[in-house]
Amino acid sequence: MVLTVTLEHGQQSTESAQFFIREVTDAEDETRKLKKPWKVSWEKSRAFWRYPIR
């Protein structure tokens, strides 16, 4: 599983997402319910730039 959060140019706010995985498909294409569902969540902080001061 790969999760990607992208930053749009000029975006001034943060984003977050959350979802649950309660069932999966096994190698024989059978649906299986998980005994303990996965909770997947992420949050993106506000973007900022650093410029070296000389």
C-alpha distances in whole Angstrom, upper triangle without the diagonal:
4,7,10,14,17,20,23,26,29,26,28,26,23,20,18,15,15,13,13,12,15,14,12,13,15,16,19,17,19,17,17,18,16,19,18,15,12,13,11,13,14,17,19,22,25,25,28,30,32,35,37,41,43
4,7,10,13,17,19,23,25,23,25,23,20,17,16,14,14,14,15,14,17,17,16,17,18,19,22,21,22,21,21,21,19,22,20,18,14,15,11,13,12,15,16,19,22,22,25,26,28,31,34,37,40
4,7,10,14,16,20,22,20,22,20,16,14,12,11,11,12,14,14,17,18,17,19,21,22,25,23,24,22,22,22,20,23,20,18,14,13,10,10,9,12,12,16,18,19,22,24,26,29,32,35,38
4,6,10,13,16,19,17,19,17,14,12,12,11,13,14,17,17,21,22,21,22,24,25,28,26,28,26,26,25,24,27,24,21,18,16,12,12,10,11,11,14,16,16,19,21,23,26,29,32,35
4,7,10,13,15,13,15,13,11,9,9,10,12,14,17,19,22,24,23,25,27,29,32,29,30,28,28,27,26,28,26,22,19,17,13,11,9,9,8,11,12,12,16,18,21,24,27,30,33
4,6,10,12,10,13,13,11,10,11,13,16,18,21,22,26,27,26,28,30,32,34,32,33,31,32,31,30,32,29,26,23,21,17,15,12,11,9,11,12,11,14,16,19,22,25,28,31
4,6,9,7,10,10,9,9,12,14,18,20,24,25,29,30,30,32,34,35,38,36,37,35,35,34,33,35,32,29,26,23,20,17,14,12,9,10,9,8,11,13,16,19,22,25,28
4,6,6,9,10,11,11,14,16,20,22,26,27,31,32,32,34,36,37,40,37,39,37,37,36,35,38,35,31,28,26,22,20,17,15,12,13,11,10,12,14,18,20,23,26,29
4,6,9,11,13,14,17,20,23,26,29,31,35,36,36,37,40,41,44,41,42,40,41,40,39,41,38,35,32,29,26,23,20,18,14,14,12,10,11,12,16,18,21,24,27
4,6,9,12,14,17,20,24,27,31,33,36,38,38,40,42,44,46,44,45,42,43,42,40,43,40,36,33,30,27,24,21,18,15,14,11,9,10,12,15,17,21,23,26
4,6,8,10,14,17,20,23,27,29,33,35,35,37,40,41,44,41,42,40,40,39,37,39,36,33,30,27,24,21,18,15,12,11,8,8,10,13,16,19,22,25,28
4,7,10,14,17,21,24,28,30,34,36,36,39,41,43,46,43,44,41,41,40,38,40,37,33,30,27,24,21,18,14,12,10,7,8,10,12,16,18,22,24,27
4,7,10,14,17,21,24,27,30,33,34,36,39,41,43,41,41,38,38,36,35,36,33,30,27,24,21,18,15,11,9,8,6,8,11,15,18,21,24,26,30
4,7,11,14,18,21,24,27,30,30,33,36,38,40,38,38,35,35,33,31,33,30,27,24,20,17,14,11,8,6,6,5,8,12,15,18,22,25,27,31
4,7,11,14,18,20,24,26,27,29,32,34,37,34,34,31,31,29,28,30,26,23,20,17,14,11,8,6,5,7,9,11,15,18,21,24,28,30,34
4,7,11,14,17,20,23,24,27,29,32,34,32,32,29,28,26,24,26,23,20,17,13,11,7,6,4,6,9,11,14,17,21,24,27,30,33,36
4,7,11,13,17,19,20,23,26,29,31,28,28,25,24,22,21,23,20,17,14,11,8,6,6,7,9,12,15,17,21,24,27,30,33,36,39
4,7,10,13,16,18,21,24,26,29,26,25,22,21,19,18,19,16,13,11,7,6,4,7,9,12,15,18,20,24,27,30,33,36,39,42
4,7,10,12,14,17,20,23,25,23,22,18,18,16,14,16,14,10,8,6,5,6,10,12,15,19,22,24,27,30,33,36,39,42,45
4,6,9,11,15,18,21,23,20,19,16,14,12,11,13,10,7,6,5,6,9,12,15,19,22,25,27,31,33,36,39,42,45,48
4,6,8,11,14,17,19,17,16,12,11,9,8,11,9,6,5,7,8,11,14,18,21,24,27,29,33,35,38,41,44,47,50
4,7,11,13,17,18,16,14,10,9,6,6,8,8,5,7,9,11,14,18,21,24,28,31,33,36,39,41,45,47,50,54
4,7,10,13,14,12,10,7,5,4,5,9,10,8,9,12,13,17,20,24,27,30,33,35,38,41,43,47,49,52,55
4,6,10,11,9,8,6,5,7,7,11,12,10,11,14,14,18,21,24,27,31,34,35,38,40,43,46,48,52,55
4,7,8,6,5,4,6,9,10,14,15,14,14,17,18,21,24,27,30,33,36,37,41,43,45,48,50,54,57
4,5,5,5,6,7,10,11,15,16,15,16,19,20,23,26,30,32,35,38,39,42,44,46,50,52,55,58
4,5,7,10,11,14,15,18,20,19,19,23,23,26,28,32,34,37,40,41,44,46,47,50,52,56,59
4,5,9,11,14,16,19,21,21,21,25,25,29,31,35,37,40,43,44,47,49,51,54,56,59,62
4,7,9,13,15,18,20,19,20,23,23,27,29,33,35,38,41,42,45,47,49,52,54,58,61
4,6,10,13,16,18,17,19,22,23,26,29,33,35,39,41,42,46,48,50,53,56,59,62
4,7,10,13,15,14,16,18,20,23,26,30,32,36,39,40,43,46,48,51,54,57,60
4,6,9,12,11,13,17,18,22,25,29,32,35,38,40,43,45,48,51,53,56,59
4,6,9,8,11,14,16,20,23,27,30,33,37,38,42,44,46,50,52,55,58
4,5,5,8,12,14,18,21,25,28,31,35,36,40,42,44,48,50,53,56
4,6,10,13,16,19,23,26,29,32,36,38,41,44,46,49,51,54,57
4,7,9,13,16,19,23,26,29,32,34,38,40,42,46,48,51,54
4,6,10,13,17,20,23,26,30,32,35,38,40,43,46,49,52
4,6,10,13,17,20,23,26,28,32,34,36,40,42,45,48
4,7,10,13,17,20,23,25,29,32,34,37,40,42,46
4,7,11,14,17,20,22,26,28,30,34,36,39,43
4,7,10,14,17,19,22,25,28,31,34,36,40
4,7,10,13,15,19,22,24,27,30,33,36
4,7,10,12,15,19,21,25,27,30,34
4,7,8,12,15,18,21,24,27,30
4,6,9,13,15,19,21,24,27
4,7,10,13,17,20,22,25
4,7,10,14,17,19,23
4,7,10,13,16,19
4,7,10,12,16
4,7,9,13
4,6,9
4,6
4
